[in-house]
Amino acid sequence: MKKLALLGIVAVALAAAVPAHAQGITLTGETGVARTPLAMALPPMSCTVAADLVASEDLLLPLRAEFGIIEGLELGLHYWLTDTKNNQSQWGLNTKYVIPAEMMENLSLAAGFNYQSWSADGGRDATRMKFYGVVSYLWDTKVPIIPSGGLSYEVEGGDEDGSGLRIFGSVLAKVMPNLSIGAEFNLANSDLDGDDADSDLWFGARFFLRENLSFQAGILNNANVGGNDTSDFVLHAGAQYAFSFAK
């Protein structure tokens, strides 16, 4: 099995941009961990661009951008550059709104929508719409910790009809001023993933080289889009760059 070399990819700096703190965005867009969202949004008039290389059997290069529109509202898009045996391609759109929560300090709630479309040789096409709610809490101790949990309802169309609920969660810890580590899970659903499917898991870290530039690396399962056994854990690494249009 031929494995691609693990590379770090640095986003191109935009000369006219004003730096903003680089919050993490998921492999499919929206502010979050690796594949699960957090109840937070990018600041208004800001943008984050990112790229990762997943060490799959085939080329898998998730490219995405996320935009902060107004306070608590973000919009994003992603495109997965792939080179697989069946020439699979994927793109998607997403939106998320953080709901003001005054009932408890350090608690935040968000609701979001994610749309994905992918196609492959042989006329195999599919879409997935995901509606979700997520809650995050900042446990402000000596080592700040952010646990999150949520529920999503996903609907598949095209050649992969199906629908179902999915539970997800994550935990992040800021172990150093410029280093965060964490883990996440997406529980498997037989209606969406088939019988005996494994849940999605991730373990990794994000390092802030500068306030607006960060690098991330981790271990993913169910990410080997070109292999037969998608439960194998694979490495990924990449970078993201944040900037603001605010004056």
MIZAVEX-399535 format. One record per residue: residue in three letters; x, y, z of N, C-alpha, C in turn; residue number from 1. Coordinates in pm, whole numbers. Example, Ala and Ser with C-alpha at 12.3 -4.5 7.8 and 13.67 -1.06 7.14 Angstrom:
// MIZAVEX-399535
SITE   res       nx       ny       nz      cax      cay      caz       cx       cy       cz     n
SITE   ALA     1319     -569      780     1230     -450      780     1320     -330      780     1
SITE   SER     1285     -225      708     1367     -106      714     1290        3      787     2
***
This chain:
// MIZAVEX-399535
SITE   res       nx       ny       nz      cax      cay      caz       cx       cy       cz     n
SITE   MET       86     -119        0        0        0        0       89      123        0     1
SITE   LYS       63      205      -98      146      325     -113       89      438      -28     2
SITE   LYS      171      493       57      128      602      144      193      733      100     3
SITE   LEU      115      840      102      170      971       69      250     1022      187     4
SITE   ALA      353     1095      157      434     1156      263      350     1259      338     5
SITE   LEU      372     1266      467      298     1361      550      361     1499      537     6
SITE   LEU      280     1595      489      332     1729      464      252     1833      540     7
SITE   GLY      317     1941      576      247     2058      631      228     2159      521     8
SITE   ILE      109     2216      513       75     2310      406       45     2446      469     9
SITE   VAL      112     2548      424       95     2682      480        8     2765      387    10
SITE   ALA     -101     2824      438     -188     2909      356     -115     3037      319    11
SITE   VAL     -146     3091      201      -80     3211      150     -129     3334      228    12
SITE   ALA      -36     3413      279      -71     3535      353     -120     3642      256    13
SITE   LEU     -226     3712      294     -283     3818      213     -231     3952      264    14
SITE   ALA     -171     4027      176     -101     4148      217     -194     4254      273    15
SITE   ALA     -318     4260      222     -408     4365      266     -486     4329      391    16
SITE   ALA     -463     4213      444     -545     4166      555     -488     4209      689    17
SITE   VAL     -577     4232      784     -539     4261      921     -547     4131     1001    18
SITE   PRO     -443     4089     1073     -446     3960     1143     -560     3950     1243    19
SITE   ALA     -616     3829     1254     -716     3797     1355     -679     3662     1414    20
SITE   HIS     -726     3637     1536     -688     3511     1600     -741     3392     1519    21
SITE   ALA     -655     3296     1491     -688     3184     1403     -760     3074     1479    22
SITE   GLN     -893     3079     1481     -969     2972     1541     -970     2852     1446    23
SITE   GLY     -990     2733     1502     -985     2613     1421    -1112     2593     1340    24
SITE   ILE    -1098     2543     1219    -1213     2503     1139    -1198     2357     1101    25
SITE   THR    -1310     2288     1085    -1309     2145     1062    -1266     2112      919    26
SITE   LEU    -1246     1983      893    -1206     1940      759    -1315     1966      655    27
SITE   THR    -1438     1985      700    -1547     2017      607    -1600     2158      633    28
SITE   GLY    -1519     2246      694    -1562     2381      722    -1624     2392      859    29
SITE   GLU    -1663     2510      897    -1725     2551     1024    -1627     2541     1139    30
SITE   THR    -1636     2635     1229    -1545     2639     1343    -1565     2516     1430    31
SITE   GLY    -1456     2444     1458    -1468     2323     1536    -1336     2253     1558    32
SITE   VAL    -1344     2123     1579    -1226     2042     1605    -1180     1987     1469    33
SITE   ALA    -1172     1855     1449    -1134     1801     1318    -1257     1782     1230    34
SITE   ARG    -1360     1714     1285    -1481     1689     1206    -1609     1728     1278    35
SITE   THR    -1599     1778     1401    -1718     1817     1477    -1716     1967     1506    36
SITE   PRO    -1832     2033     1504    -1837     2178     1527    -1829     2212     1676    37
SITE   LEU    -1792     2336     1704    -1799     2394     1837    -1904     2504     1837    38
SITE   ALA    -1952     2540     1954    -2049     2649     1967    -1974     2781     1974    39
SITE   MET    -1902     2814     1867    -1833     2940     1855    -1826     2975     1707    40
SITE   ALA    -1804     3102     1679    -1801     3149     1541    -1686     3247     1522    41
SITE   LEU    -1646     3264     1398    -1541     3361     1368    -1592     3502     1393    42
SITE   PRO    -1503     3596     1425    -1545     3735     1446    -1602     3794     1316    43
SITE   PRO    -1689     3895     1328    -1744     3960     1208    -1633     4016     1119    44
SITE   MET    -1658     4012      989    -1566     4065      889    -1429     3998      895    45
SITE   SER    -1427     3868      920    -1302     3793      923    -1314     3668      837    46
SITE   CYS    -1202     3611      805    -1199     3491      720    -1084     3401      765    47
SITE   THR    -1105     3272      758    -1001     3173      784     -995     3077      666    48
SITE   VAL     -876     3054      612     -855     2957      504     -763     2847      556    49
SITE   ALA     -785     2725      508     -708     2613      561     -693     2504      456    50
SITE   ALA     -590     2423      474     -566     2306      390     -496     2200      473    51
SITE   ASP     -535     2076      456     -471     1963      523     -441     1855      421    52
SITE   LEU     -341     1776      450     -313     1657      370     -337     1536      458    53
SITE   VAL     -430     1451      417     -460     1328      489     -380     1215      425    54
SITE   ALA     -306     1139      505     -217     1035      454     -298      911      419    55
SITE   SER     -392      928      329     -475      819      284     -402      738      177    56
SITE   GLU     -462      625      139     -406      546       30     -403      627      -99    57
SITE   ASP     -503      713     -117     -510      803     -231     -499      947     -183    58
SITE   LEU     -481     1038     -276     -468     1178     -241     -598     1230     -182    59
SITE   LEU     -589     1293      -67     -704     1356       -2     -656     1487       57    60
SITE   LEU     -699     1598       -4     -654     1731       34     -775     1819       59    61
SITE   PRO     -824     1826      184     -938     1912      214     -899     2061      212    62
SITE   LEU     -965     2138      129     -946     2282      120    -1074     2350      167    63
SITE   ARG    -1064     2453      251    -1185     2518      296    -1159     2662      339    64
SITE   ALA    -1270     2737      343    -1267     2877      386    -1392     2906      467    65
SITE   GLU    -1377     2986      569    -1489     3019      658    -1492     3170      679    66
SITE   PHE    -1612     3229      677    -1627     3373      684    -1715     3410      803    67
SITE   GLY    -1671     3507      884    -1754     3564      989    -1835     3678      932    68
SITE   ILE    -1967     3669      935    -2052     3768      870    -2091     3878      969    69
SITE   ILE    -2167     3842     1070    -2202     3931     1179    -2169     3858     1309    70
SITE   GLU    -2191     3921     1422    -2159     3857     1549    -2235     3726     1565    71
SITE   GLY    -2162     3615     1577    -2223     3484     1598    -2262     3409     1474    72
SITE   LEU    -2247     3468     1356    -2289     3401     1231    -2170     3383     1140    73
SITE   GLU    -2150     3259     1092    -2044     3232      996    -2097     3149      881    74
SITE   LEU    -2035     3169      765    -2067     3093      644    -1936     3037      589    75
SITE   GLY    -1943     2918      529    -1821     2859      478    -1844     2767      360    76
SITE   LEU    -1734     2726      301    -1738     2631      190    -1613     2546      194    77
SITE   HIS    -1622     2429      131    -1504     2343      123    -1505     2264       -7    78
SITE   TYR    -1385     2224      -47    -1369     2138     -163    -1258     2039     -132    79
SITE   TRP    -1287     1911     -150    -1186     1808     -126    -1119     1771     -257    80
SITE   LEU     -992     1808     -269     -914     1770     -385     -868     1626     -367    81
SITE   THR     -913     1536     -453     -883     1394     -438     -829     1336     -568    82
SITE   ASP     -755     1228     -553     -707     1151     -667     -725     1005     -631    83
SITE   THR     -847      955     -650     -882      820     -611     -904      733     -734    84
SITE   LYS     -922      603     -708     -942      509     -818    -1068      539     -897    85
SITE   ASN    -1170      592     -830    -1297      620     -899    -1318      770     -922    86
SITE   ASN    -1208      850     -911    -1214      994     -937    -1324     1063     -857    87
SITE   GLN    -1326     1035     -730    -1428     1095     -643    -1398     1242     -618    88
SITE   SER    -1503     1323     -615    -1488     1464     -581    -1596     1502     -480    89
SITE   GLN    -1567     1602     -398    -1662     1644     -295    -1651     1793     -273    90
SITE   TRP    -1766     1857     -256    -1770     1998     -218    -1886     2019     -122    91
SITE   GLY    -1884     2131      -51    -1990     2153       45    -2001     2298       89    92
SITE   LEU    -2116     2330      150    -2145     2461      205    -2195     2444      348    93
SITE   ASN    -2175     2546      431    -2223     2535      569    -2252     2673      626    94
SITE   THR    -2338     2675      727    -2366     2797      801    -2391     2760      947    95
SITE   LYS    -2359     2852     1037    -2376     2826     1179    -2403     2958     1251    96
SITE   TYR    -2493     2950     1349    -2525     3069     1430    -2511     3034     1576    97
SITE   VAL    -2434     3115     1648    -2416     3097     1791    -2526     3173     1864    98
SITE   ILE    -2605     3102     1941    -2720     3160     2010    -2674     3223     2142    99
SITE   PRO    -2706     3351     2164    -2666     3412     2292    -2726     3335     2409   100
SITE   ALA    -2642     3296     2504    -2688     3219     2620    -2644     3291     2747   101
SITE   GLU    -2741     3341     2822    -2711     3416     2943    -2744     3337     3070   102
SITE   MET    -2794     3213     3051    -2835     3135     3167    -2716     3084     3248   103
SITE   MET    -2601     3070     3182    -2484     3017     3253    -2358     3079     3194   104
SITE   GLU    -2272     3129     3281    -2147     3189     3235    -2059     3083     3170   105
SITE   ASN    -1989     3122     3063    -1896     3036     2989    -1966     2927     2908   106
SITE   LEU    -2099     2930     2899    -2173     2833     2819    -2216     2896     2688   107
SITE   SER    -2202     2824     2578    -2245     2874     2448    -2320     2766     2371   108
SITE   LEU    -2420     2809     2295    -2504     2720     2215    -2498     2763     2071   109
SITE   ALA    -2510     2666     1979    -2510     2699     1837    -2596     2601     1760   110
SITE   ALA    -2651     2649     1650    -2726     2565     1557    -2666     2585     1418   111
SITE   GLY    -2662     2477     1340    -2597     2488     1211    -2655     2395     1106   112
SITE   PHE    -2611     2419      983    -2652     2339      867    -2530     2317      780   113
SITE   ASN    -2515     2193      733    -2403     2157      647    -2455     2077      529   114
SITE   TYR    -2412     2115      408    -2452     2045      286    -2328     1993      215   115
SITE   GLN    -2329     1866      177    -2218     1806      105    -2269     1735      -19   116
SITE   SER    -2191     1744     -125    -2223     1673     -249    -2098     1606     -301   117
SITE   TRP    -2107     1478     -340    -1991     1411     -397    -2035     1323     -514   118
SITE   SER    -1940     1304     -603    -1966     1224     -723    -1843     1140     -754   119
SITE   ALA    -1864     1034     -833    -1756      944     -870    -1786      883    -1006   120
SITE   ASP    -1685      820    -1064    -1704      753    -1193    -1817      651    -1185   121
SITE   GLY    -1880      629    -1299    -1990      533    -1302    -2124      595    -1270   122
SITE   GLY    -2128      729    -1260    -2255      796    -1234    -2302      789    -1090   123
SITE   ARG    -2213      754     -997    -2251      745     -856    -2245      884     -794   124
SITE   ASP    -2361      936     -758    -2371     1069     -697    -2447     1059     -566   125
SITE   ALA    -2413     1145     -473    -2481     1145     -344    -2472     1284     -282   126
SITE   THR    -2567     1313     -195    -2567     1437     -119    -2595     1406       27   127
SITE   ARG    -2555     1496      113    -2586     1481      256    -2615     1618      314   128
SITE   MET    -2729     1629      381    -2765     1750      454    -2763     1718      603   129
SITE   LYS    -2701     1805      679    -2688     1783      823    -2736     1906      898   130
SITE   PHE    -2833     1884      988    -2881     1988     1078    -2832     1950     1219   131
SITE   TYR    -2776     2045     1290    -2719     2006     1420    -2734     2118     1523   132
SITE   GLY    -2725     2077     1648    -2715     2168     1761    -2598     2125     1847   133
SITE   VAL    -2526     2221     1903    -2407     2189     1981    -2395     2286     2098   134
SITE   VAL    -2347     2236     2210    -2322     2319     2327    -2177     2304     2369   135
SITE   SER    -2112     2414     2401    -1973     2414     2447    -1964     2489     2579   136
SITE   TYR    -1870     2445     2662    -1851     2509     2792    -1703     2533     2816   137
SITE   LEU    -1669     2655     2853    -1531     2688     2885    -1506     2664     3033   138
SITE   TRP    -1433     2558     3063    -1396     2526     3200    -1264     2597     3226   139
SITE   ASP    -1274     2716     3286    -1160     2806     3297    -1077     2772     3421   140
SITE   THR     -998     2668     3412     -908     2627     3519     -766     2668     3483   141
SITE   LYS     -668     2617     3557     -528     2647     3526     -496     2604     3384   142
SITE   VAL     -550     2490     3343     -543     2445     3204     -684     2456     3147   143
SITE   PRO     -715     2562     3071     -852     2578     3019     -894     2458     2935   144
SITE   ILE    -1015     2408     2961    -1069     2292     2891    -1206     2328     2834   145
SITE   ILE    -1231     2286     2710    -1360     2312     2644    -1422     2179     2605   146
SITE   PRO    -1515     2126     2684    -1592     2009     2641    -1712     2055     2558   147
SITE   SER    -1748     1976     2457    -1861     2007     2370    -1939     1880     2341   148
SITE   GLY    -2067     1896     2317    -2150     1783     2279    -2266     1830     2195   149
SITE   GLY    -2316     1741     2110    -2425     1781     2024    -2497     1665     1960   150
SITE   LEU    -2600     1700     1886    -2684     1603     1817    -2710     1654     1677   151
SITE   SER    -2695     1566     1578    -2721     1605     1439    -2823     1511     1376   152
SITE   TYR    -2899     1566     1283    -2991     1487     1202    -2942     1497     1058   153
SITE   GLU    -2907     1383      999    -2847     1380      867    -2938     1309      768   154
SITE   VAL    -2946     1367      648    -3030     1312      541    -2943     1292      418   155
SITE   GLU    -2936     1170      369    -2861     1139      248    -2955     1126      130   156
SITE   GLY    -2909     1173       14    -2988     1163     -108    -2906     1105     -221   157
SITE   GLY    -2966     1093     -336    -2897     1034     -451    -2890      884     -440   158
SITE   ASP    -2771      828     -464    -2754      683     -460    -2741      627     -319   159
SITE   GLU    -2735      715     -219    -2714      670      -81    -2828      722        7   160
SITE   ASP    -2951      683      -24    -3066      731       53    -3059      681      197   161
SITE   GLY    -3095      768      289    -3098      730      430    -3105      854      516   162
SITE   SER    -3141      836      641    -3146      947      735    -3132      891      876   163
SITE   GLY    -3091      977      968    -3075      930     1104    -3012     1034     1194   164
SITE   LEU    -3020     1008     1324    -2960     1094     1424    -2819     1046     1458   165
SITE   ARG    -2735     1142     1495    -2598     1107     1533    -2556     1193     1653   166
SITE   ILE    -2493     1131     1750    -2438     1202     1865    -2290     1228     1841   167
SITE   PHE    -2244     1347     1877    -2102     1378     1863    -2054     1457     1985   168
SITE   GLY    -1924     1457     2003    -1867     1530     2116    -1718     1550     2099   169
SITE   SER    -1662     1640     2179    -1518     1667     2172    -1472     1729     2302   170
SITE   VAL    -1341     1731     2322    -1281     1801     2434    -1148     1860     2388   171
SITE   LEU    -1126     1986     2421    -1002     2055     2388     -940     2108     2516   172
SITE   ALA     -807     2105     2523     -735     2157     2639     -622     2246     2592   173
SITE   LYS     -615     2367     2645     -508     2460     2610     -394     2439     2708   174
SITE   VAL     -304     2348     2674     -198     2308     2766      -84     2409     2773   175
SITE   MET      -71     2492     2669       26     2600     2665      -40     2718     2596   176
SITE   PRO       14     2840     2611      -49     2955     2546      -64     2939     2395   177
SITE   ASN       25     2864     2332       18     2849     2186       -5     2704     2142   178
SITE   LEU      -50     2618     2235      -69     2477     2200     -197     2423     2263   179
SITE   SER     -284     2363     2180     -405     2297     2228     -403     2152     2180   180
SITE   ILE     -452     2062     2265     -466     1922     2228     -611     1881     2250   181
SITE   GLY     -653     1773     2184     -791     1733     2203     -826     1602     2137   182
SITE   ALA     -954     1569     2147    -1008     1445     2089    -1155     1468     2056   183
SITE   GLU    -1210     1385     1968    -1351     1396     1931    -1404     1261     1888   184
SITE   PHE    -1538     1252     1882    -1602     1131     1833    -1732     1167     1762   185
SITE   ASN    -1768     1087     1661    -1897     1087     1595    -1948      944     1605   186
SITE   LEU    -2054      921     1680    -2104      785     1695    -2161      733     1564   187
SITE   ALA    -2131      608     1532    -2180      547     1409    -2332      530     1415   188
SITE   ASN    -2395      536     1298    -2539      514     1283    -2558      415     1169   189
SITE   SER    -2622      303     1196    -2634      197     1095    -2715      242      974   190
SITE   ASP    -2812      332      994    -2891      381      881    -2809      468      788   191
SITE   LEU    -2706      535      842    -2622      623      761    -2492      557      718   192
SITE   ASP    -2436      473      804    -2303      419      781    -2301      270      745   193
SITE   GLY    -2415      204      751    -2417       60      727    -2396      -18      856   194
SITE   ASP    -2421     -147      848    -2407     -233      966    -2260     -248     1006   195
SITE   ASP    -2237     -259     1136    -2103     -282     1194    -2003     -173     1159   196
SITE   ALA    -2051      -51     1134    -1960       60     1104    -1893      109     1233   197
SITE   ASP    -1771      156     1220    -1699      213     1333    -1735      361     1348   198
SITE   SER    -1731      410     1470    -1751      552     1495    -1629      631     1450   199
SITE   ASP    -1650      757     1413    -1540      846     1378    -1468      889     1505   200
SITE   LEU    -1335      883     1503    -1253      927     1615    -1141     1016     1564   201
SITE   TRP    -1095     1105     1650     -981     1191     1618     -904     1223     1744   202
SITE   PHE     -772     1226     1733     -683     1271     1839     -579     1360     1774   203
SITE   GLY     -556     1478     1831     -458     1565     1766     -428     1690     1845   204
SITE   ALA     -361     1785     1777     -316     1907     1841     -312     2020     1739   205
SITE   ARG     -320     2142     1791     -306     2261     1707     -204     2353     1773   206
SITE   PHE     -107     2400     1694        0     2485     1743       -8     2619     1672   207
SITE   PHE       -9     2728     1750      -15     2863     1695      126     2918     1682   208
SITE   LEU      173     2925     1558      303     2983     1533      298     3134     1552   209
SITE   ARG      187     3193     1507      157     3334     1528       10     3343     1566   210
SITE   GLU      -35     3460     1601     -173     3476     1643     -270     3436     1532   211
SITE   ASN     -231     3460     1407     -321     3433     1295     -278     3314     1210   212
SITE   LEU     -176     3241     1251     -128     3128     1173     -109     3008     1265   213
SITE   SER     -175     2897     1234     -163     2778     1317     -141     2655     1231   214
SITE   PHE      -81     2554     1293      -58     2425     1230     -132     2319     1311   215
SITE   GLN     -185     2220     1244     -254     2112     1313     -208     1977     1260   216
SITE   ALA     -215     1878     1346     -180     1742     1308     -257     1647     1398   217
SITE   GLY     -288     1529     1346     -363     1434     1428     -378     1300     1361   218
SITE   ILE     -460     1216     1424     -488     1081     1376     -638     1069     1355   219
SITE   LEU     -679     1029     1235     -819     1013     1200     -847      867     1168   220
SITE   ASN     -967      821     1196    -1012      695     1139    -1127      725     1042   221
SITE   ASN    -1166      625      964    -1268      643      861    -1234      758      767   222
SITE   ALA    -1108      772      732    -1065      882      647     -994      834      521   223
SITE   ASN     -972      704      508     -900      650      393     -997      630      278   224
SITE   VAL    -1021      736      202    -1127      732      100    -1098      636      -13   225
SITE   GLY     -970      600      -32     -938      512     -144     -921      366     -106   226
SITE   GLY     -921      335       23     -896      199       66    -1022      120       88   227
SITE   ASN    -1009       -9      108    -1124      -94      135    -1161      -95      283   228
SITE   ASP    -1062      -75      369    -1086      -78      513    -1075       65      567   229
SITE   THR    -1189      134      575    -1186      274      614    -1181      293      765   230
SITE   SER    -1169      185      841    -1157      199      985    -1013      219     1029   231
SITE   ASP     -917      202      937     -777      222      972     -751      367     1010   232
SITE   PHE     -665      388     1108     -626      523     1147     -520      575     1051   233
SITE   VAL     -535      701     1012     -439      764      921     -398      899      980   234
SITE   LEU     -284      948      938     -233     1076      985     -283     1189      895   235
SITE   HIS     -291     1307      955     -319     1426      875     -241     1543      934   236
SITE   ALA     -210     1640      849     -140     1760      895     -171     1873      799   237
SITE   GLY     -170     1995      849     -199     2108      764     -182     2239      839   238
SITE   ALA     -238     2344      781     -223     2477      838     -346     2560      806   239
SITE   GLN     -364     2665      886     -471     2760      856     -426     2901      889   240
SITE   TYR     -482     2994      813     -445     3134      824     -570     3218      838   241
SITE   ALA     -573     3309      934     -690     3393      959     -656     3538      931   242
SITE   PHE     -753     3611      880     -736     3753      857     -868     3824      870   243
SITE   SER     -863     3955      883     -984     4032      904     -987     4148      806   244
SITE   PHE    -1110     4182      762    -1130     4298      676    -1168     4421      758   245
SITE   ALA    -1182     4404      889    -1221     4517      974    -1109     4618      982   246
SITE   LYS    -1145     4744      990    -1044     4849      997    -1022     4891     1139   247
***
